[in-house]
Amino acid sequence: MIALAVLTLFVLTDSLAPRSFAMGCTVVMIISTFTWIFLLRRTSGDPDALSTTSGATVKSRNKNKHVQVALLLLMLLISFWLTRGGPWVPRLIGASMLVLFLIGTILRNPK
């Protein structure tokens, strides 16, 4: 996020061309993706090993699921409010992505 903020600052001060900004953002996203993949593979242990009962784990995951759904719905409402009066196509694309994440979160089964 810091790298993207710095790139945005450079664009706003006309120190960086829009094409260079796009290439920089692409590089930052690729590096972030590989970093997340590396971290997720490194920490892919048994999640049930920490809990003493599986019932407590399922309740904890259900609570986390409810929080995630509430946050996604809040993000959807805030995004509609912040982009009011703007073009419809980007708003619909963003809303459809949030709805897809919301559906994925709701349909995910706790193990």
N, C-alpha and C positions, 0 to 999 in steps of 0.2 A: 504494500500500500504506500509505503514511503517513496519507493521508486516511481510509482505512478503519480504521486503528488508532486514530486520534483519535475517529472516530465511535463505535467500540466502547468506548473509554474513557469517553466521555460517557454512553453507555447504562449501563455498569456503575456509574457514579457517580450514576445517576438524574438527570442533567442534561438528558437528551434522551429524548423519548417514543419508543416502538417504531415508531410510524407515521412520525415524522420521521426516525428512523434508516433505515427502509426507503427513504424518498424520497431521503435523502442518498446511500445506497449505489447507488441507481439512477442518480442524477446522476453519481456518480463513475465508474460502469461505462460510461455513455454517453460521457463525456469521454475516458476511457481508450481506448474503441473508436475514436473519431475521431482521437485522437493516434496510435494504432498505424497506422491506415489512412494518415494523412498521412506518417508516417515510412517506411512500406513503399513508398509511391508515390515518395517522394523518393529512396530508395536502390535503385530497381529497375533497376540497371545489369546488364551482362553478367557473370554469375558466373564464366564461363570465361576472362574476360580477365585474371584475376590469375594463373592457372596457366600453366606453360609447356607442359605436356602434358595431354591430356584423360584419360589413364590415371591420373595422379596425382590429378586432380580426382575421378574416380569412386571411387578407393580412399579418399580423404579423406571423401567423402560416405557411403560404406559404413561407415566407422569411426564417423562421427557418428550414423548410423542405429543401429548396435549400441549405442552409448552411450544414445541416446534410448530404445530398447526396454528396456534394462536399468534405466534410471531410472523408466520407467513401471511396470515390474513391481515394482520396489522400492516405489514409491508405493502400488501396489495392496496389497502385503503390509503395509506400515506402516498404511495406512488400515484394513485389517481388524483389525489388532492394536489400534489406538487406539480403535476403535469397538466393541470386543467387549462383548457384553452389552447393546448398544443396540437400538433398534427396527430391524427387518429392512428395511422399505421404504426408508428413506433410505440404508441401507448398500447395498442392491441397486441403487438409482438411481446412486449414486456409483460403484459398481463397474462398472456397465454403461457409464457415460461413460468411465471409464478404459480399459475394454476396447475401446470404439470408437476412442479415440485411439491405442491400441496397434495395432489393426488398420490404421488409416490410416497409421501410421508404418511398419508392416511392408510394406504394399502399395505405398507410394510408390516410384516408379521414379527412380533417379538419372539425370540427363540428361547 
